[in-house]
Amino acid sequence: MCISHDVENETEKTASRNQYRLANWPNYPEKVDFEMGSGVAVDENGVIYLFTRDIEHWAAHPLAMKEKMGRSSVSMFSREGEFLGKWGKSDEPGFALGGHTIYIEKDGMFWTTDRDGHVVRKYTPEGKILLELGTFGEWGCDENHFNGPTAVLQQEDGNIVVADGYWNSRLVWFDSEGNFLKELGSWGRGPQEFNTPHAITQDSKGRILVADLVGGNFHDYMTLPNQIAKERKSTDEGAYHRIQRFNADGTYIDEWTHITPLSLTTYDKKIYASDKMSDLVILNEDSGEIEERVEKISVYIHQLAMDQHGDLYAASVYPEHAGEKRGREGPSHRRWTRDP
């Protein structure tokens, strides 16, 4: 099955923006300073965790890797916007060089992906590291190295799936102890091939969905010489963004090509995906049909989370692309409350 990007879905329903209110949220204390939001997650107690890029420096900077110049941290807030503390302080250069996404598993443990540090880490809610995949500060494409990991999920059997997606084009499986199991994918536009697997989620039936963005020269200014493979320097003619779907073991199912999916997550047997970078679409997990659209909830929906009240939280990178400010004064973090 392939839902074409050329066919308009006539059943799509656009949620009125009047159904949602943009909250004045959060209340940043003076000690929280950052350049942009990158990830967001909500725990079972309703605490919201913001993964921020506090100081962003590219690996291409002459001192970036030597001095570990990038800084990221995780700040905690209540639904009312009260600051509850932080971990991974931005004065700890080994925490994350370039925070990308954050997740909370059923056991309450956390996962973070560090794009520029090339590692995926598992933490306790207090910020104690439990497991590290990849090699910090070293890029590559083997069992022990990533090249810009973007997303991670943990399957029902405990296996871990990493989207190694910024400058590699693969999914990598590990067991619950972090031992390498297998990898899937290479550069291309066919089934089980990727350009930029930027986000992943699993639906209620354990199927894996991968947001595969059209690649090409994906931020070469961030990287070091030879870090980007030659084939990634151009985009195939006629290429389009898509969601590829796989069974839990990586067997290809189909692709959906009717939206532009920067981010993906799953709630209540529905797939929540970004479209046109700033819209949120809610998809039927079996058919991919758009059941609801909420327009322009952020500059970029880099990651989205929902709390127990149905409020939506978006983390947004590079607000300057829409003429907005970075940091505290910009739209890096937004909360939308849905009216009853």
N, C-alpha and C positions, 0 to 999 in steps of 0.2 A: 504494500500500500504506500502510495506517495501522495500527499496533499500538495498540489502544485502551487508555486508562488505566483502563477499567472491567473489563478481562478479565485475570484472574490467569494468569500464565505458568506452566503446570504443569511445564514442563521445567527451571525454575530450580533451580539447586543452590546451597545456602548453604555457603560454605567455613567450616569450623569455625575459631573463633578460636584453637583449639589448634594449627592449622597455621601460625600466625604468632606471632612473639614481638615484643613492643614493646621496642625497644632503648633503652638509656640514652644518648640521642643528641640533639644534639651536645654537645661540651664547649665552652661559650661562654667565651671569655676576657673579662677585665674590660673590655676596650676595646669589646666588642660589646654595645650597649645599644639596645633597640628597644621599640616598643609591641606589634607583632603581625607575624606572617608573612603574606605576600601571594602570593608566587610561589616556585617551585622548579623547577630544571632540573639535569640530570646530563650531563656531557660524555663523550666517548668514552674518556677516561682514568679515569672514575669519580669525578671531582671533582664535588661537589654545590654548587650555587649557590643561595643563599637571598636572595630579594628581600624586604626588610623595610621596613615603615613605621616609621621611627625616631621621628619626631615628627609626629603627625597633627593637622592643623588644617584645618577646612573653609573653602571659599571664602567662605562666608557670614560668617566672622569678619571684622570691620571692617578688620583689617590683613593678612589672610591673603595676598591677591594682591599688595598693595603691598609687603609685606616678604618675600614668598615663604616663608611660615612653615613649610610642610610640608617634611619631610625624609625621604628614603629612601636605601637603600644596598644593595649586593650583597656578601654575605660568602661565602667559599669554605671548604668543609670536606671532609675525607676520609670514607670510609665508616666509619672507626673513630671519627670525631668530632673529629679534630684540626683546629684552625683553621689555614687556609692563607693568610689575607689577605683584603683587601676592596678594592673600587673603588666609585666613586660615593659618596665619604664623606659622611656625613650633615651635615657642616659646609659642604658645597657645595650651596647652595640651588637652583642651576640644574640639578641632576642629575635629580631627580624630586620633585614635590610630593606625589604620592600613588601610590606604586608599586602596580601591579595584577597584571601577569603577566610572566614571563620565559621565553624560548625559545632553544634552540640549534639552528641549521640544519645541514644536511649538510656545509656548508663550514666549520663550526666557529664561525661568527659568531653573535652574540647579538642578540635583539630584546627590547626592553622596552616595555611600555605604561604610560603615566603618566596615570592617570584624571583627577587634579585639575590636572595641568599641560597636559592636552589634546594630548599629543604621543606619537608612536610613534618609537622610535629604534633604529638598528642600531649595534652596537658590535663591536670586536675582543674576544677573550677577556681582554685587558689593560684593557679599559674605555675605549678610544679610540673616539670617536664617528665613524661613517662616513656616516650618513644620518639625517635628521630629517624626519618627516612631521607635518603640522599646524603650528600656531603656538604656541609656548610661552606659557602663561599667558593665552591668549585662546580663548574658546569660540565656536563657530558651527556652521554646517552647509553648507559649500561645499567647493570643491576644496582649500582651504588651511587649513581649520579643522575640528576635531572638537569633540564635546561629551561628554567622558568616555569615551575609547576604552578598550576592555576586553580585546581579544585581537588577535593578528596571526598570519598564516602566509605562507610563501613557497611558491609553486607550482613545479612542475617546470620550467615555461618561464621562471621568474624573476620572474613577476608577484607582487605583494604584495597580500594581502587583509586589510583592517583591519575588525574589528567595532567600529563606532562606536555603542556600545550603552548607556551608562548614561543619557544624557539625549537622545540621538538614537536612531533605530531604522533603521539601515542598515548594509550592507556597502559598502566602498569599495575599488576596484581601482586599483593603481598599477603602472607598469612597474618594472623592476629599478633604474632610476635615480631613481625617486621621482616620475615624471610621472603626473599624474592620467589614468586611463583611463575609468572609469565608476563609477556607484554603483547599488545595488540596495536597495529596501526603503523602507517608510514605516510610520507607526504603524498597527497593525491586527492582526487575527487570521487573515487569509486567507493563502494561499500567497504567498511572497515579501513578506510583511508581518511586522513584528516588534513586540513590546513592548520587551523588553530583551534583545538579543543579547549574552549575558554571556560566552560562550566559543565558540571555534571550533576545529576540527581538520580534517585531511584524511585519508581512509583510504588504503589501499594502491593503490586504483584512481583516486585523485585527486578523489574526491567530497568535497564540503565539507559538514561537519555543524555546525550552529549550535544552541547551547543557548539557547533563547528563553524567558526567564522571564516569567511573568505580570507585567505592569507595573501602572502606576498611579503613585502618588506615590512614586517611588523615591528616598528619601533627600533630600527637599527641604531639610532642614536643612543639607545640605552646600553648597547652591548660592546663587547671587546672584539678585536679582529678575529675572524674565523668562527665566531660564536654562532652566526647565522649561516646555515647551509646555503649553497649557491642556488638551489632550486627554489628557495623561499624568497628570492629577490624579485620575483614577478608573479603576477596573478593570471591564472588561466582565463582565457576569453570565455565569456558567458558564465563564469562561476557565480554562485549565489550562496548566501548563508543558509544554514539548515540545522535541523535536529536529527541526529542519527539515533536509532533505538536498537538496543541489544538485549538478549537474554542475560541472565546473571553471569553466565560463563563467557560472555563476549560474542555469542552467536548473533550475527546480523539479522534484524527483523525488517526494518524499513527506514524511511526518512520522511521528515516533514519539512517542507520548504516554503511555507506560506508566511513565515515571520522571520524577523531578524533577532536571534536570541543571544543577547549579551550575557544574561544570567538565567538560572533555572533553580527552582525549588519545588517541593511537593507538600501540599497540605490537604487533608480530608479527601484523598483520592482524586485530587485535581493538580494539574501542573501549572505553576505560576512562572511565567516567562516574560522577560522584557521584549519589547518589539519597538522598532524604530528608535532604539536606545532609551527612550524616555517614557514610553507607554508600558503599562502592565496588561498582559492578556492572561486569562484563566482558561486553560485548555482541558477538554475531556481527556483523561489519561489513556483511553483506549483508541479513540478515533483521531485525536488531535484537533478536533473542531474547537473554534474559539467560542466560548460560552459567555464571556464577558470581557470588556475592555475598559480600562481606566486610563484616561489620556493624561500625559505629561505630569507624572507624579514626581519626576526628578530630572536633572540634567542628563545623567546616565544612571540607569539602575544597575550598578555594578554588582550589588548583592541585595536581596530582599529577604525580610523575615516578617512573620506574623505572630502576634501574641494571642493569648486566650480570649481576648475581647474582640478579635477580628481586626485590630488596628494593624496597619501596614507600616513597616520601617524600611527605608531605603538608604543605602550608602552610595554616594556618588563621587566619582573621580573627575578631575579636570573640569571644575565648574567654569573656568575661564573660557571654555569653548562655547559657552552660552552667554558670555559677557558678565558672568557672576564672579564673586570673590572666592578665593580659597579660604580655608580655615574657618574660624569661629563665626565670621560675618557672612559666610556663604551657605549654599544649600547642601553641604557635604552630608548631613544627616537630616532626614525628614520623617515625621510621623503623620500618617493620615488616619483619622478616626472615622469609621463608617457609622452613620446615623442608624438608629433602629428602624 
